[in-house]
Amino acid sequence: MVTYEVNPWDALGDGTRRAIFKRLVEGPRSVGELASDLPVSRPAVSQHLRVLKNAGLVSDRAEGTRRVYAVHPDGLATLRGDLDRFWTQALDAFKAVAEKPPRTQREQQKEKNR
């Protein structure tokens, strides 16, 4: 099992890292390609990529003298799993409230008087 140093949600909490991640969703890119689209330097992009990599959201491979980064499918699956759990819990809670029998007028009056 792989353990990551950075929580993926925390990693995406930074706007620049989100912008980098969105570009990588479109397809693999090198640091230079990413930096040319962003208002930050190549070293800054490299640092952001390191955080995303430590969070398990991106992977890299060597292509000649440069590194090419891409979205890591397992990291994306982790995010999706978190969202699925969140929505399942929220929908279950909503269902429980929606299916609860309506309170009688007497019960409502008791709560008002508390």
C-alpha positions in Angstrom: 0.0 0.0 0.0 1.3 3.5 -0.9 1.2 6.2 1.7 1.3 9.8 0.6 2.8 12.7 2.6 0.2 15.2 1.6 -3.6 14.9 1.7 -4.9 15.3 -1.9 -7.6 17.7 -0.9 -5.0 19.9 0.9 -2.8 19.8 -2.2 -5.7 21.0 -4.4 -6.5 23.8 -1.9 -3.9 26.0 -3.6 -5.2 27.8 -6.7 -2.0 27.3 -8.7 -1.9 23.6 -8.0 -5.5 23.3 -9.1 -4.7 25.2 -12.3 -1.8 22.8 -12.9 -3.9 19.8 -12.1 -6.7 21.0 -14.5 -4.1 21.3 -17.3 -2.8 17.8 -16.6 -6.4 16.5 -16.8 -6.3 17.6 -20.4 -3.1 15.5 -21.1 0.5 15.0 -20.0 2.8 18.0 -20.0 6.3 19.0 -19.2 7.2 21.6 -16.6 8.0 24.1 -19.3 4.7 23.6 -21.0 2.9 24.1 -17.7 4.9 27.2 -16.8 4.2 28.8 -20.2 0.5 28.8 -19.5 0.8 30.1 -15.9 1.9 33.3 -14.3 4.6 31.5 -12.2 8.2 30.4 -12.8 9.3 27.0 -13.9 10.9 26.4 -10.4 7.6 27.3 -8.8 5.7 24.9 -11.1 8.2 22.2 -10.2 7.6 22.8 -6.5 3.8 22.6 -7.0 4.2 19.4 -9.0 6.2 17.9 -6.2 3.3 18.6 -3.8 0.8 17.1 -6.2 3.1 14.1 -6.7 3.5 13.6 -2.9 -0.3 13.7 -2.6 -0.5 10.9 -5.2 -2.4 13.1 -7.7 0.3 13.1 -10.5 3.0 10.9 -11.7 6.0 11.6 -13.9 8.2 9.9 -16.4 11.4 10.8 -18.1 11.3 11.7 -21.8 14.8 12.5 -22.9 16.1 15.3 -20.7 12.7 16.4 -19.4 10.1 15.0 -17.1 6.5 14.7 -18.3 3.8 14.8 -15.7 0.3 13.3 -15.9 -2.7 12.8 -13.7 -2.2 9.6 -11.6 -5.4 7.5 -12.0 -5.2 6.1 -8.5 -5.0 9.6 -7.0 -8.1 10.6 -9.0 -9.9 7.5 -7.9 -9.1 8.4 -4.3 -10.7 11.8 -4.8 -13.7 10.2 -6.5 -14.1 7.7 -3.6 -14.1 10.6 -1.1 -16.8 12.4 -3.0 -18.9 9.3 -3.5 -18.7 8.7 0.3 -19.6 12.3 1.1 -22.7 12.2 -1.2 -23.8 8.8 -0.1 -23.7 10.0 3.6 -25.5 13.3 2.6 -28.2 11.5 0.6 -28.7 8.9 3.4 -29.2 11.7 5.9 -31.6 13.5 3.6 -33.6 10.2 3.1 -33.8 9.7 6.9 -35.2 13.2 7.4 -37.6 12.9 4.4 -39.0 9.6 5.5 -39.4 10.6 9.1 -43.1 10.8 10.0 -44.4 14.4 10.4 -44.5 15.7 13.9 -47.9 16.2 15.5 -49.1 19.7 16.4 -48.7 18.8 20.0 -45.0 17.8 19.6 -44.4 21.0 17.6 -45.9 23.1 20.5 -43.8 21.3 23.1 -40.6 22.2 21.2 -41.7 25.8 20.9 -42.2 26.0 24.6 -38.7 24.7 25.5 
